[in-house]
Amino acid sequence: MATATVAKPQAKQPGKGSRRISLPVLLLIIAGVLVLTSIVRLISGADGITSTGQMSTALRLAVPIGLAGLGGLWAERAGVVNIGLEGMMILGTWFGAWAGYQWGPWTGVVFGIIGGALGAVLHAIATVTFNVNHIVSGVALNILALGLTRYLSKFTFEDAPQGSSKQSPPIDSLGSFDIPGLSSWLETLNGKHWFLVSDIAGLVGGLVTNLSPLTVIAVALVPLTWWVLWRTAFGLRLRSCGENPVAAESLGVNVYKYKYLAVIISGGFAGLGGAFLSIVASNVYLDGQTAGRGYIGLAAMIFGNWMPGGLALGAGLFGYTDSLNLRGGTTNVHALLLLLALVLVAAAAYQVWRKKYVSAAISLVISVVMFVWYANTDEVPRQLVTAAPYVVTLLVLSFSAQRLRMPKADGLPYRKGQGK
């Protein structure tokens, strides 16, 4: 007698059922946010939220976050989780300042990359060769880098002119430049405070005003990373190590070599981000200078779904919220309460269209709270402004979690020949 077999339901893989946002939809969302931002600016009178200066500051603050995120992208596409980005950035800040003070800023940039890469070598040895848990290795590296740089600073900066055990002497500037004609025209247009036009002028103006040469290099690394990882044979082999290292090995790929290369390149990117902080952003090394930007860079990478373009958007978002600390923070963040309320109303309408009534109700309730908060206050507490980048990090990761699709072998131990 034949027995009927019932197929067992397969567990749904995280992110497998989620739809990736297409480019036209993404551009439509960005345009919608710009329109809402312009409306909020007109209602609140907070012209600073889209000023050229605000956007220029946001770009400068987004660069180290984006570089750390690119570092995480390279490592995790090869299957190595890199929680140690913060430690590699710390090494980059110290090495960059140490060499930059003695031999000039460009030498400092090179040494910052080397410092981050040295930390990455330790992480690669632990995770790739000895199969140490990736999280444990990364956290250990962060602690080691913090203690090492504090120890070294006592011997290198304490007796130097204008230096101390927690701060390096000033470092020469790399210089900055504007795009002739375009920068001043966009700034003038932004100053007219027209609906939408002035906001777009402020956004674009921030991208072409007061630029450091290192900022241009950092921005160019985003499309370069995409081209190398998705359009070259080298990138294909590297990504195969993060998806299925056993299959990659069966096709002749030296998995160990590619994992080592990916992690070292990852450290170089993080070290470059650290050097940017100590040479461009502040022109001195300061104890605790990274302030968690390595972790925020990792969050930007996750928000971007392990893709360079999404990572750049995430870094820009976090850089913008961070910039509120420096330019009229309490007033601008108060205006953004209204923006958040309007965005939540739009989100609720979309959820109703998708027949997700519970989610829509929650969005509307939070939106009402934001409206009431905005209407009954003139500014927000300074502590909220300081915490804004970290709050945004948590919110973004919470809302984007359903669309994530990490490399399948990310963080998994690998031994040569384990598929035999």
C-alpha positions in Angstrom: 0.0 0.0 0.0 1.5 3.3 -1.0 1.8 5.9 1.7 1.3 9.5 1.0 4.1 11.8 1.9 3.4 15.2 3.2 6.0 17.8 2.4 7.4 19.6 5.4 7.1 23.3 5.3 10.5 24.9 5.1 11.6 27.6 7.4 11.6 31.0 5.9 15.0 32.5 5.7 15.5 36.0 7.0 15.1 38.5 4.3 14.2 35.9 1.6 10.6 37.0 1.3 11.3 40.6 1.4 11.4 42.8 -1.7 14.3 44.9 -2.5 13.4 48.6 -3.1 13.9 49.4 -6.8 15.8 52.5 -7.8 12.7 54.4 -9.1 10.9 53.8 -5.8 13.9 54.8 -3.8 14.2 58.1 -5.8 10.5 58.7 -5.3 10.9 58.2 -1.5 13.8 60.6 -1.4 11.8 63.2 -3.4 8.9 62.8 -1.0 11.1 63.3 2.0 12.6 66.5 0.4 9.1 67.9 -0.2 8.0 67.1 3.4 11.3 68.7 4.7 10.6 71.9 2.7 7.1 72.0 4.1 8.4 71.7 7.6 11.0 74.4 7.0 8.3 76.8 5.9 6.0 76.0 8.8 8.7 76.0 11.5 10.9 78.8 10.2 14.0 76.5 10.9 15.8 77.4 7.7 19.0 75.8 9.1 17.7 72.3 8.5 18.5 72.5 4.8 21.1 75.2 4.7 24.3 74.8 2.7 26.4 75.0 5.9 24.3 72.3 7.6 24.7 70.0 4.6 28.4 70.6 4.3 28.8 69.7 8.0 26.7 66.6 7.5 28.9 65.5 4.7 32.1 66.0 6.7 30.6 64.0 9.6 29.2 61.3 7.3 32.6 60.5 5.7 34.2 58.6 8.6 30.9 56.7 9.2 30.7 55.8 5.5 34.3 54.6 5.5 33.8 52.4 8.5 30.7 51.1 6.8 32.6 50.3 3.6 35.1 48.5 5.8 32.4 46.4 7.3 31.0 45.7 3.8 34.3 44.3 2.5 34.7 42.0 5.5 31.2 40.7 5.7 30.9 40.1 2.0 33.8 37.7 2.5 32.0 36.1 5.5 33.8 37.8 8.4 31.8 39.9 10.9 33.8 42.9 11.8 32.7 44.3 15.1 36.3 45.6 15.5 35.7 48.5 13.1 35.7 50.9 16.1 39.1 49.6 17.3 40.5 49.9 13.8 39.2 53.5 13.6 40.9 54.3 16.9 44.2 53.0 15.6 43.7 55.1 12.4 43.1 58.2 14.5 46.3 57.7 16.5 48.6 56.6 13.7 47.3 59.3 11.4 47.9 62.0 14.0 51.3 60.7 15.0 52.6 60.5 11.5 50.8 63.6 10.4 52.3 65.7 13.1 55.8 64.7 12.2 55.8 64.3 8.4 52.7 66.1 7.1 49.0 65.3 6.7 49.2 63.1 3.6 51.7 60.9 5.3 49.3 60.8 8.3 46.6 59.5 6.0 48.8 56.7 4.8 49.8 55.7 8.3 46.2 55.9 9.4 45.3 53.3 6.8 48.3 51.2 7.9 47.2 51.4 11.5 43.7 50.2 10.7 45.1 47.4 8.6 47.4 46.2 11.4 44.3 45.9 13.7 42.6 44.0 10.9 45.5 41.5 10.6 44.9 40.6 14.3 41.2 40.1 13.6 41.9 38.0 10.5 44.3 35.8 12.4 41.9 35.2 15.2 38.8 34.6 13.1 40.1 33.1 9.8 43.0 31.0 11.0 42.0 30.1 14.5 38.2 30.3 14.1 37.7 32.5 17.2 34.1 33.8 17.5 34.0 36.9 15.3 32.1 39.0 17.9 34.5 38.1 20.7 37.5 38.9 18.5 36.1 42.2 17.4 35.2 43.3 21.0 38.7 42.3 22.2 40.3 44.4 19.4 38.2 47.4 20.3 39.4 47.2 24.0 43.0 46.5 22.9 43.1 49.5 20.5 41.6 51.9 23.1 44.2 50.9 25.8 47.1 50.8 23.3 46.5 54.3 22.0 46.1 55.8 25.4 49.4 54.1 26.5 51.2 55.3 23.4 49.9 58.9 23.7 51.7 59.3 27.0 55.0 58.7 25.3 54.4 60.6 22.1 52.2 63.6 22.7 52.5 64.4 26.4 55.9 66.2 26.0 55.2 67.7 22.6 54.3 71.4 22.2 50.5 72.0 22.6 50.1 68.3 23.2 49.1 66.2 26.2 48.5 62.5 27.1 45.0 62.9 25.7 45.6 65.2 22.7 48.1 65.5 19.9 49.7 68.7 18.7 47.9 70.4 15.8 48.3 68.8 12.4 48.7 70.8 9.2 45.6 71.0 7.1 45.0 69.2 3.8 43.2 72.3 2.6 39.8 72.7 1.2 38.2 74.0 -2.0 34.8 75.0 -3.6 33.7 74.4 -7.1 34.1 77.9 -8.7 30.9 79.7 -9.5 28.6 76.8 -8.6 29.1 76.9 -4.9 28.4 80.6 -4.5 25.3 80.4 -6.9 23.8 77.5 -4.9 24.4 79.3 -1.6 22.7 82.4 -2.9 19.8 80.3 -4.1 19.6 78.5 -0.8 19.5 81.9 1.0 16.2 82.9 -0.8 14.3 80.2 1.2 12.0 79.3 -1.7 9.9 76.2 -1.4 11.8 73.0 -2.5 14.2 74.9 -4.9 16.2 76.4 -2.0 16.2 73.1 -0.2 17.6 71.2 -3.2 20.2 74.1 -3.6 21.2 73.6 0.0 21.6 69.9 -0.4 23.7 70.1 -3.6 25.6 73.1 -2.3 26.7 71.2 0.7 28.2 68.6 -1.6 30.3 71.1 -3.5 31.3 73.6 -0.8 34.3 73.6 1.6 35.5 70.2 0.3 38.6 68.4 1.6 40.5 66.4 -1.0 40.1 63.4 1.3 36.3 63.9 1.2 36.4 63.6 -2.5 38.5 60.4 -2.3 36.2 58.9 0.3 33.1 59.6 -1.8 34.7 58.1 -4.8 35.5 54.9 -2.9 31.7 54.1 -2.8 31.2 53.5 -6.5 34.7 52.0 -6.7 33.8 49.4 -4.1 30.6 48.6 -6.0 32.5 48.2 -9.3 35.3 46.0 -7.7 32.9 43.7 -5.8 30.1 43.4 -8.4 31.9 43.8 -11.7 35.2 42.1 -11.4 36.3 38.4 -11.1 38.2 39.3 -7.9 34.9 40.7 -6.4 33.0 37.6 -7.5 35.4 35.3 -5.8 35.5 37.4 -2.6 31.7 37.5 -2.4 31.5 33.7 -3.0 33.5 33.2 0.2 30.8 35.0 2.1 27.9 33.1 0.5 29.2 29.5 0.2 32.9 29.1 1.0 32.8 25.3 0.4 31.5 25.7 -3.1 34.0 28.5 -3.7 36.8 26.2 -2.6 35.6 23.4 -4.9 36.0 25.9 -7.8 39.6 26.6 -6.9 39.1 29.8 -4.9 41.6 30.2 -2.1 39.1 31.1 0.6 41.6 31.9 3.3 43.5 34.3 1.0 40.3 36.2 0.1 39.1 36.4 3.6 42.4 37.8 4.8 42.4 40.3 1.9 38.9 41.4 2.6 39.5 41.9 6.4 42.8 43.8 5.8 41.1 46.1 3.2 38.2 46.5 5.7 40.7 47.7 8.3 42.3 50.0 5.8 39.0 51.7 5.2 38.3 52.0 8.9 41.8 53.4 9.5 41.2 55.9 6.7 38.0 57.0 8.5 40.0 57.4 11.7 42.7 59.4 9.9 39.9 61.6 8.5 38.7 62.4 12.0 42.1 63.4 13.4 43.5 65.2 10.3 40.5 66.7 8.5 37.6 66.9 11.0 39.5 68.3 13.9 43.2 68.5 13.0 44.2 66.9 16.3 44.1 63.5 17.9 41.7 63.4 20.9 41.2 60.5 23.3 37.7 59.0 22.5 37.6 60.8 19.2 35.7 58.1 17.3 32.8 58.3 19.8 31.2 55.0 18.5 31.4 55.9 14.8 32.7 52.4 14.0 29.5 50.9 15.4 27.3 53.5 13.6 29.2 52.7 10.4 28.3 49.0 10.9 24.7 50.1 11.4 24.8 52.1 8.2 26.1 49.0 6.4 23.2 46.9 7.7 20.7 49.6 6.9 22.1 49.6 3.4 21.5 45.8 3.1 25.2 45.1 2.6 25.2 47.3 -0.5 27.4 50.4 -1.2 24.6 52.7 -2.3 22.3 52.0 0.7 25.3 52.3 3.0 26.0 55.8 1.6 22.4 56.8 2.3 22.7 55.5 5.8 25.9 57.3 6.5 24.4 60.5 5.2 21.4 60.1 7.5 23.6 59.5 10.5 26.0 62.3 9.5 23.0 64.7 9.2 21.7 63.9 12.7 25.2 64.2 14.1 25.6 67.6 12.5 22.6 68.9 14.5 24.9 69.0 17.5 27.1 71.6 15.8 24.7 73.9 14.2 21.6 75.2 16.1 20.8 71.7 17.4 17.8 72.3 19.7 15.9 74.4 17.2 16.5 72.2 14.2 15.7 69.0 16.1 12.5 70.6 17.3 11.5 71.2 13.7 12.4 67.6 12.8 9.7 66.4 15.3 7.2 67.8 12.9 8.9 66.1 10.0 8.9 62.8 11.8 5.2 63.2 12.5 4.4 63.9 8.8 6.6 60.9 7.7 4.7 58.6 10.2 1.4 59.8 8.7 2.6 58.9 5.2 3.8 55.6 6.6 0.4 54.9 8.2 -1.3 55.6 4.9 1.0 53.1 3.1 0.3 50.5 5.8 -3.4 50.9 5.4 -3.0 50.4 1.7 -1.1 47.2 2.5 -4.0 46.3 4.9 -1.6 46.3 7.9 -4.0 48.0 10.2 -2.2 47.4 13.5 1.0 48.8 12.2 -0.9 51.8 10.8 -2.6 52.5 14.1 0.7 52.4 16.0 2.3 54.8 13.4 -0.7 57.2 13.8 -0.5 57.1 17.6 3.3 57.9 17.6 2.6 60.6 15.0 0.0 62.3 17.3 2.5 62.2 20.1 5.1 63.9 17.9 2.5 66.6 16.8 1.6 67.3 20.4 5.2 67.5 21.5 6.0 69.9 18.7 2.9 72.1 19.3 3.5 72.4 23.0 7.3 73.1 23.0 9.6 75.6 21.5 12.8 73.5 21.6 13.9 70.0 22.7 16.3 69.2 25.5 20.0 69.4 24.6 20.5 65.8 25.8 18.1 64.6 23.0 20.2 66.5 20.4 23.4 64.8 21.7 21.7 61.4 21.6 20.1 61.9 18.2 22.6 59.9 16.1 22.3 56.9 18.4 18.5 57.1 18.6 18.3 57.3 14.8 20.6 54.3 14.6 18.2 52.2 16.7 15.1 53.4 14.9 16.5 52.8 11.4 17.7 49.3 12.2 14.3 48.5 13.8 12.3 49.7 10.8 14.7 48.2 8.1 15.1 44.8 9.8 12.4 43.1 7.7 14.2 43.8 4.4 17.7 42.6 5.3 19.6 39.9 3.5 23.1 39.3 4.9 25.6 37.0 3.2 24.7 33.4 4.0 28.0 32.4 5.4 28.6 35.6 7.3 30.2 34.9 10.7 30.2 31.1 10.2 33.4 29.2 10.9 35.3 27.7 7.9 37.9 25.0 7.6 39.7 24.1 4.4 38.4 20.9 3.0 35.3 20.7 5.3 33.1 19.9 2.4 34.9 16.7 1.6 
